[in-house]
Amino acid sequence: MNLSAGEPKDGDFVAYVAEIERQQMARLPTHVLTTLGGADKRPARTQAAVAASWEIGALPANLVGNIVLGVVGLFFLLLGLVGDGGVIAAGIGAFLIWRAAKSVSAELRRTKNDLRERLAQTLDAANQERR
């Protein structure tokens, strides 16, 4: 019988699968465990670190402002292109849409970097506990 390097040598596959399941459950964030209905048996320090790193905060206040700015810009752009607003209204609308898109893009980039840092901290904390 050919056994891979990860399989148990004594053939106790039940213990092998139980160990794999235990390792995978230890890696899951807290919100996944509570969603699945399982008990979180990790140390309290790990639970707190994971919960803090995956909290979903409120929407940034400037996101709502940028959405409003984009809608107003769309109104001016349509007024300029379809209505009797002319080139100036279309230009104002295009500028407002560009400004809102630029701000939203910067906020998404900042959020992505923040999530990347929090994920790295969570993984570092998990690796420290394994040692």
N, CA, C and O of each residue as an XYZ file, in Angstrom:
524
protein
N       0.843     -1.172      0.000
C       0.000      0.000      0.000
C       0.890      1.238      0.000
O       1.821      1.340      0.798
N       0.604      2.164     -0.884
C       1.372      3.408     -0.997
C       0.751      4.476     -0.108
O      -0.398      4.863     -0.322
N       1.492      4.959      0.887
C       1.013      6.020      1.763
C       1.755      7.300      1.437
O       2.974      7.295      1.268
N       1.013      8.400      1.350
C       1.676      9.682      1.136
C       2.310     10.130      2.455
O       2.062      9.531      3.502
N       3.112     11.164      2.403
C       3.827     11.640      3.588
C       2.868     12.143      4.667
O       3.220     12.130      5.846
N       1.671     12.583      4.293
C       0.734     13.134      5.259
C      -0.140     12.102      5.934
O      -0.799     12.426      6.922
N      -0.177     10.882      5.451
C      -1.049      9.861      6.021
C      -0.366      9.167      7.196
O       0.861      9.074      7.240
N      -1.165      8.680      8.153
C      -0.566      8.016      9.325
C       0.065      6.683      8.933
O      -0.451      5.959      8.082
N       1.178      6.382      9.566
C       1.892      5.150      9.244
C       1.234      3.931      9.874
O       1.350      2.820      9.356
N       0.535      4.140     11.008
C      -0.106      3.004     11.680
C      -1.488      2.706     11.120
O      -2.127      1.738     11.534
N      -1.961      3.529     10.182
C      -3.245      3.277      9.542
C      -4.442      3.793     10.318
O      -5.575      3.460      9.969
N      -4.241      4.589     11.350
C      -5.336      5.132     12.142
C      -5.880      6.393     11.460
O      -5.552      7.519     11.834
N      -6.714      6.163     10.457
C      -7.223      7.284      9.663
C      -8.260      8.108     10.413
O      -8.434      9.290     10.117
N      -8.947      7.513     11.370
C      -9.935      8.251     12.142
C      -9.237      9.347     12.950
O      -9.691     10.491     12.967
N      -8.140      9.000     13.613
C      -7.385      9.996     14.382
C      -6.752     11.025     13.450
O      -6.669     12.209     13.779
N      -6.313     10.565     12.297
C      -5.697     11.457     11.310
C      -6.700     12.508     10.829
O      -6.378     13.695     10.770
N      -7.905     12.074     10.489
C      -8.941     13.000     10.022
C      -9.379     13.920     11.161
O      -9.639     15.101     10.929
N      -9.465     13.399     12.385
C      -9.844     14.231     13.534
C      -8.801     15.320     13.774
O      -9.159     16.451     14.100
N      -7.521     14.996     13.618
C      -6.466     15.983     13.799
C      -6.533     17.066     12.705
O      -6.354     18.249     12.993
N      -6.786     16.662     11.473
C      -6.921     17.639     10.380
C      -8.109     18.557     10.649
O      -8.010     19.769     10.458
N      -9.230     17.990     11.091
C     -10.405     18.797     11.385
C     -10.131     19.780     12.521
O     -10.545     20.937     12.449
N      -9.433     19.327     13.574
C      -9.093     20.193     14.699
C      -8.212     21.356     14.245
O      -8.419     22.490     14.675
N      -7.230     21.085     13.377
C      -6.349     22.146     12.872
C      -7.126     23.152     12.023
O      -6.906     24.360     12.121
N      -8.033     22.647     11.193
C      -8.818     23.553     10.348
C      -9.767     24.408     11.176
O      -9.944     25.588     10.873
N     -10.374     23.851     12.201
C     -11.269     24.620     13.060
C     -10.494     25.678     13.849
O     -11.029     26.747     14.144
N      -9.248     25.387     14.189
C      -8.433     26.350     14.926
C      -8.090     27.560     14.066
O      -7.844     28.646     14.590
N      -8.072     27.376     12.751
C      -7.721     28.467     11.844
C      -8.900     29.354     11.476
O      -8.700     30.451     10.954
N     -10.122     28.907     11.734
C     -11.302     29.674     11.334
C     -11.491     30.899     12.216
O     -11.261     30.831     13.423
N     -11.908     32.024     11.626
C     -12.248     33.194     12.444
C     -13.467     32.896     13.316
O     -14.256     32.002     13.012
N     -13.607     33.644     14.388
C     -14.679     33.423     15.358
C     -16.058     33.522     14.730
O     -16.940     32.726     15.053
N     -16.264     34.492     13.833
C     -17.608     34.663     13.275
C     -18.030     33.467     12.437
O     -19.227     33.207     12.312
N     -17.092     32.734     11.862
C     -17.437     31.534     11.102
C     -17.893     30.444     12.060
O     -18.867     29.741     11.793
N     -17.184     30.306     13.177
C     -17.552     29.271     14.139
C     -18.937     29.511     14.725
O     -19.708     28.566     14.891
N     -19.259     30.745     15.036
C     -20.577     31.020     15.595
C     -21.659     30.866     14.533
O     -22.786     30.486     14.849
N     -21.327     31.159     13.276
C     -22.288     30.963     12.193
C     -22.568     29.488     11.975
O     -23.703     29.092     11.712
N     -21.512     28.670     12.086
C     -21.673     27.230     11.903
C     -22.301     26.555     13.117
O     -22.728     25.403     13.033
N     -22.361     27.264     14.249
C     -22.959     26.702     15.444
C     -21.982     25.882     16.266
O     -22.393     25.226     17.222
N     -20.705     25.900     15.924
C     -19.710     25.144     16.672
C     -19.218     25.934     17.867
O     -19.347     27.157     17.920
N     -18.660     25.228     18.810
C     -18.095     25.889     19.984
C     -16.678     26.321     19.669
O     -15.909     25.566     19.075
N     -16.340     27.513     20.060
C     -14.994     28.036     19.843
C     -14.137     27.639     21.032
O     -14.301     28.185     22.123
N     -13.221     26.694     20.835
C     -12.420     26.170     21.940
C     -11.010     26.745     21.952
O     -10.132     26.217     22.634
N     -10.788     27.817     21.208
C      -9.466     28.436     21.207
C      -9.275     29.262     22.467
O     -10.251     29.619     23.128
N      -8.022     29.571     22.809
C      -7.793     30.427     23.978
C      -8.481     31.774     23.809
O      -8.665     32.252     22.690
N      -8.863     32.386     24.939
C      -9.601     33.653     24.905
C      -8.802     34.741     24.207
O      -9.379     35.592     23.531
N      -7.471     34.726     24.361
C      -6.623     35.735     23.717
C      -6.742     35.644     22.202
O      -6.838     36.667     21.524
N      -6.736     34.439     21.673
C      -6.879     34.255     20.234
C      -8.262     34.664     19.774
O      -8.403     35.310     18.735
N      -9.291     34.297     20.531
C     -10.653     34.659     20.168
C     -10.810     36.175     20.087
O     -11.424     36.693     19.154
N     -10.254     36.884     21.069
C     -10.380     38.340     21.080
C      -9.619     38.963     19.919
O     -10.103     39.911     19.301
N      -8.435     38.442     19.616
C      -7.631     38.996     18.521
C      -8.329     38.790     17.181
O      -8.371     39.696     16.348
N      -8.875     37.599     16.980
C      -9.550     37.317     15.711
C     -10.826     38.131     15.588
O     -11.114     38.676     14.522
N     -11.595     38.220     16.671
C     -12.845     38.983     16.628
C     -12.573     40.452     16.346
O     -13.293     41.079     15.569
N     -11.534     41.010     16.975
C     -11.218     42.420     16.752
C     -10.731     42.663     15.337
O     -10.981     43.727     14.769
N     -10.041     41.696     14.762
C      -9.476     41.921     13.438
C     -10.510     41.775     12.324
O     -10.291     42.272     11.220
N     -11.627     41.105     12.589
C     -12.617     40.897     11.541
C     -13.907     41.661     11.772
O     -14.912     41.383     11.119
N     -13.897     42.621     12.695
C     -15.108     43.405     12.922
C     -15.447     44.215     11.680
O     -14.567     44.734     10.992
N     -16.716     44.310     11.416
C     -17.172     45.118     10.293
C     -17.659     46.439     10.862
O     -18.630     46.479     11.617
N     -16.991     47.502     10.502
C     -17.346     48.821     11.016
C     -18.457     49.439     10.187
O     -18.905     48.871      9.191
N     -18.880     50.587     10.609
C     -19.900     51.329      9.869
C     -19.308     51.862      8.568
O     -18.089     51.969      8.426
N     -20.156     52.183      7.650
C     -19.679     52.757      6.397
C     -19.014     54.101      6.662
O     -19.485     54.872      7.498
N     -17.929     54.384      5.961
C     -17.294     55.690      6.147
C     -18.274     56.807      5.799
O     -19.071     56.688      4.868
N     -18.198     57.879      6.559
C     -19.135     58.993      6.367
C     -18.960     59.627      4.997
O     -19.932     60.063      4.379
N     -17.717     59.679      4.521
C     -17.508     60.331      3.232
C     -17.995     59.471      2.064
O     -18.132     59.975      0.949
N     -18.262     58.170      2.303
C     -18.795     57.329      1.229
C     -20.194     57.789      0.834
O     -20.524     57.843     -0.351
N     -21.010     58.117      1.825
C     -22.371     58.602      1.544
C     -22.298     59.935      0.802
O     -23.044     60.162     -0.150
N     -21.401     60.810      1.238
C     -21.222     62.095      0.557
C     -20.768     61.925     -0.882
O     -21.205     62.661     -1.767
N     -19.887     60.951     -1.119
C     -19.417     60.715     -2.480
C     -20.511     60.131     -3.369
O     -20.564     60.417     -4.565
N     -21.377     59.319     -2.785
C     -22.508     58.792     -3.568
C     -23.438     59.935     -3.964
O     -23.880     60.009     -5.110
N     -23.733     60.820     -3.025
C     -24.582     61.975     -3.328
C     -23.918     62.847     -4.391
O     -24.576     63.313     -5.322
N     -22.607     63.066     -4.245
C     -21.876     63.869     -5.226
C     -21.941     63.238     -6.619
O     -22.106     63.938     -7.618
N     -21.812     61.917     -6.677
C     -21.907     61.229     -7.960
C     -23.284     61.328     -8.588
O     -23.406     61.482     -9.803
N     -24.330     61.241     -7.762
C     -25.705     61.342     -8.284
C     -25.968     62.749     -8.809
O     -26.578     62.916     -9.865
N     -25.508     63.765     -8.072
C     -25.673     65.145     -8.539
C     -24.891     65.353     -9.837
O     -25.365     66.005    -10.768
N     -23.684     64.785     -9.876
C     -22.889     64.875    -11.100
C     -23.563     64.205    -12.279
O     -23.528     64.720    -13.396
N     -24.184     63.047    -12.034
C     -24.909     62.355    -13.098
C     -26.082     63.198    -13.585
O     -26.357     63.258    -14.783
N     -26.773     63.849    -12.646
C     -27.870     64.730    -13.023
C     -27.383     65.857    -13.944
O     -27.980     66.116    -14.989
N     -26.284     66.528    -13.541
C     -25.753     67.615    -14.364
C     -25.270     67.113    -15.722
O     -25.458     67.780    -16.739
N     -24.648     65.935    -15.733
C     -24.155     65.385    -17.000
C     -25.316     65.089    -17.943
O     -25.269     65.430    -19.125
N     -26.360     64.449    -17.411
C     -27.528     64.174    -18.256
C     -28.225     65.458    -18.687
O     -28.699     65.556    -19.819
N     -28.291     66.438    -17.799
C     -28.881     67.721    -18.148
C     -28.103     68.381    -19.288
O     -28.691     68.952    -20.207
N     -26.790     68.294    -19.214
C     -25.958     68.904    -20.247
C     -26.019     68.168    -21.570
O     -25.996     68.792    -22.631
N     -26.098     66.827    -21.520
C     -26.095     66.051    -22.756
C     -27.469     65.941    -23.395
O     -27.585     66.019    -24.618
N     -28.502     65.761    -22.600
C     -29.834     65.516    -23.142
C     -30.706     66.767    -23.082
O     -31.441     67.066    -24.023
N     -30.619     67.479    -21.993
C     -31.471     68.654    -21.809
C     -30.852     69.895    -22.431
O     -30.010     69.812    -23.325
N     -31.285     71.034    -21.942
C     -30.816     72.308    -22.467
C     -29.724     72.923    -21.590
O     -29.535     74.140    -21.601
N     -29.011     72.099    -20.836
C     -27.985     72.608    -19.929
C     -26.738     73.088    -20.638
O     -26.073     74.010    -20.165
N     -26.415     72.484    -21.752
C     -25.250     72.887    -22.523
C     -23.961     72.235    -22.041
O     -23.961     71.321    -21.216
N     -22.877     72.738    -22.586
C     -21.555     72.168    -22.344
C     -21.103     72.415    -20.899
O     -20.447     71.560    -20.303
N     -21.444     73.555    -20.345
C     -20.995     73.883    -18.989
C     -21.607     72.916    -17.975
O     -20.906     72.436    -17.085
N     -22.897     72.625    -18.096
C     -23.551     71.684    -17.175
C     -22.953     70.283    -17.340
O     -22.743     69.579    -16.352
N     -22.680     69.879    -18.579
C     -22.071     68.572    -18.824
C     -20.670     68.519    -18.223
O     -20.279     67.500    -17.654
N     -19.920     69.599    -18.343
C     -18.575     69.657    -17.763
C     -18.605     69.587    -16.244
O     -17.798     68.889    -15.630
N     -19.542     70.315    -15.639
C     -19.691     70.268    -14.184
C     -20.061     68.852    -13.735
O     -19.514     68.338    -12.760
N     -20.988     68.235    -14.454
C     -21.398     66.870    -14.122
C     -20.251     65.879    -14.245
O     -20.066     65.026    -13.377
N     -19.476     65.992    -15.329
C     -18.339     65.096    -15.518
C     -17.308     65.290    -14.405
O     -16.746     64.316    -13.903
N     -17.058     66.544    -14.018
C     -16.105     66.817    -12.942
C     -16.579     66.225    -11.623
O     -15.787     65.621    -10.900
N     -17.870     66.391    -11.294
C     -18.391     65.861    -10.035
C     -18.323     64.336     -9.992
O     -17.994     63.754     -8.959
N     -18.633     63.698    -11.112
C     -18.540     62.234    -11.169
C     -17.088     61.794    -11.013
O     -16.806     60.840    -10.287
N     -16.168     62.478    -11.685
C     -14.741     62.133    -11.587
C     -14.252     62.295    -10.146
O     -13.521     61.444     -9.639
N     -14.650     63.371     -9.495
C     -14.201     63.636     -8.126
C     -14.750     62.579     -7.160
O     -14.029     62.118     -6.276
N     -16.007     62.199     -7.324
C     -16.592     61.173     -6.459
C     -15.913     59.821     -6.688
O     -15.624     59.102     -5.732
N     -15.660     59.479     -7.947
C     -15.002     58.207     -8.254
C     -13.580     58.180     -7.698
O     -13.128     57.147     -7.205
N     -12.885     59.287     -7.772
C     -11.520     59.358     -7.250
C     -11.509     59.171     -5.734
O     -10.651     58.463     -5.207
N     -12.438     59.788     -5.038
C     -12.514     59.661     -3.587
C     -12.885     58.243     -3.159
O     -12.309     57.702     -2.215
N     -13.842     57.650     -3.851
C     -14.241     56.278     -3.527
C     -13.082     55.320     -3.793
O     -12.850     54.398     -3.011
N     -12.365     55.529     -4.876
C     -11.215     54.686     -5.191
C     -10.144     54.780     -4.110
O      -9.575     53.762     -3.715
N      -9.865     55.980     -3.631
C      -8.870     56.168     -2.571
C      -9.333     55.485     -1.285
O      -8.524     54.875     -0.585
N     -10.615     55.580     -0.970
C     -11.147     54.944      0.242
C     -11.062     53.424      0.135
O     -10.721     52.760      1.114
N     -11.364     52.861     -1.031
C     -11.255     51.419     -1.221
C      -9.812     50.951     -1.091
O      -9.552     49.900     -0.505
N      -8.887     51.709     -1.624
C      -7.464     51.380     -1.518
C      -7.023     51.407     -0.047
O      -6.298     50.521      0.405
N      -7.463     52.420      0.684
C      -7.122     52.544      2.103
C      -7.732     51.376      2.896
O      -7.075     50.822      3.778
N      -8.961     51.006      2.593
C      -9.624     49.896      3.269
C      -8.915     48.585      2.972
O      -8.726     47.760      3.865
N      -8.525     48.393      1.723
C      -7.818     47.166      1.340
C      -6.498     47.048      2.085
O      -6.153     45.966      2.561
N      -5.759     48.139      2.194
C      -4.491     48.114      2.923
C      -4.716     47.833      4.399
O      -3.935     47.111      5.020
N      -5.785     48.401      4.972
C      -6.099     48.167      6.374
C      -6.453     46.701      6.606
O      -6.002     46.103      7.582
N      -7.257     46.119      5.716
C      -7.610     44.705      5.840
C      -6.385     43.817      5.696
O      -6.260     42.811      6.395
N      -5.482     44.182      4.795
C      -4.253     43.410      4.604
C      -3.414     43.419      5.885
O      -2.870     42.387      6.278
N      -3.309     44.582      6.535
C      -2.541     44.675      7.781
C      -3.201     43.876      8.904
O      -2.515     43.188      9.660
N      -4.527     43.963      9.017
C      -5.220     43.221     10.067
C      -5.109     41.718      9.857
O      -4.970     40.967     10.822
N      -5.168     41.268      8.593
C      -5.018     39.847      8.300
C      -3.614     39.381      8.655
O      -3.446     38.304      9.227
N      -2.604     40.179      8.324
C      -1.223     39.817      8.654
C      -1.041     39.727     10.170
O      -0.365     38.818     10.652
N      -1.629     40.649     10.923
C      -1.530     40.609     12.382
C      -2.218     39.365     12.947
O      -1.708     38.732     13.871
N      -3.365     39.025     12.390
C      -4.084     37.845     12.857
C      -3.277     36.579     12.588
O      -3.176     35.702     13.447
N      -2.704     36.490     11.391
C      -1.895     35.315     11.057
C      -0.644     35.241     11.919
O      -0.250     34.153     12.337
N      -0.015     36.376     12.193
C       1.159     36.393     13.066
C       0.796     35.931     14.472
O       1.537     35.163     15.086
N      -0.342     36.398     14.983
C      -0.785     35.985     16.320
C      -1.059     34.486     16.357
O      -0.722     33.816     17.334
N      -1.666     33.961     15.303
C      -1.941     32.523     15.249
C      -0.636     31.733     15.182
O      -0.516     30.690     15.823
N       0.328     32.209     14.426
C       1.620     31.514     14.331
C       2.369     31.569     15.650
O       3.050     30.607     16.006
N       2.261     32.677     16.391
C       2.925     32.786     17.676
C       2.349     31.782     18.682
O       3.085     31.238     19.505
N       1.042     31.538     18.616
C       0.419     30.612     19.541
C       0.771     29.169     19.229
O       0.779     28.330     20.130
N       1.057     28.868     17.997
C       1.426     27.500     17.628
C       2.801     27.137     18.162
O       3.081     25.972     18.442
N       3.647     28.130     18.300
C       5.027     27.858     18.726
C       5.114     27.569     20.181
O       6.204     27.320     20.697
